[in-house]
Amino acid sequence: MRKLNFREFSIPTGITRKTRQVMDAREPIADLLYTRVNGIRAHHLAFKIFESTGETEFEEEEVEMIRAVVERYCLPGVIDGLEDMLNKSLETDKEK
């Protein structure tokens, strides 16, 4: 399980990654899943993200679905933002 917060999604604003923009990415990520991925699991995951209110636990299968859609349809900054969030979540899990 990974705890992810799409409500406070941090994206680098340039290639140097010196500055970041924090945004609510729940609707855009949910829309990608809802409109680009087939199946009831994608449907459920889209609503899980859209209706989340902060840190939410995701199964590894859900994380991989999110990663796949972001890597396929998003700009590099968004991809890096997701990877940063996933790495941070993994580090937090290891500390427990």
N, C-alpha and C positions, 0 to 999 in steps of 0.2 A: 504494500500500500504506500502511496505517495500522497503527501499533502500539498496541494497546489492552490494558488490564489489568483484566479483570472480577473478578479475585481481590481487588483493592484499589480498589473502586469508591467514590468519594466523593460523598456526597449532602448538599445543604444541609438543615439541620434546621428551617428556618423561612424565611419570606418575606424577612427581612433578609439572609439568607445569611451571617450573621456566624459561625455555627458549622456544622460539618459532621460527618457520621458516615461512617466508612470501613467498608465491609462487603464480604463475599464475595458477589458478585452472579452468579456463574457459573451456579448451579443455577436461580435464578428467571428469568434471561434465557433460558437454554437451554430451560426449561419453556415459556415463552411461545412461542418459535419452534416447539417440538416439538408443542404442543397447539393453536396458533392459525394457523399458516401451512402451506399445502399445498405439497407438492413435495419432491423429493429434495434440492434445494439447501438448503431450510430444515432438512431432516433432518440433512444433513451439517454445516451451520453450528451447529445446536443441539449436536451432539456435539463440534464443534471448540471451542466456548465452554466446555462442561461439562468437557472433559478438559484444558483449558488450565491451565498452572501459573504464569502470570505474564504478562508482556508477550508478546502474540501478534500476528502480522501478519495483517491482513484486507484483502482486495480491496475496491475502492470499491463494487462490487455487494453484497458482504456487509455493508458499513457501512450502505448504504441500506436493506437488509432489516432490520437491527437497529434503525435509526432509526425505520422505519415501525412496527414492532411495539411499540417502547417508546412512541412518540408516541400510539399508539392505545389501549394497555392499561395504561399506568403512570401513577402520580401525578406531578404537576408537578415535584416535587423530584427524582424519578428522571430525568425528561426533562432537567432542567437539569444533573444530574450527568453524563448521557451527553454532552450538548452541551459541557460543560466539558472532558471527557476528549477528545472529538473535536477541539476547538479547540487543546488542549494538544498533541495528536498532530500537528496541522497545523503549529503553530509549530515543533515539533521537526524536522519534515521540511524546513521552510524554512531552518532554521539550518544544515543539512548542505550 
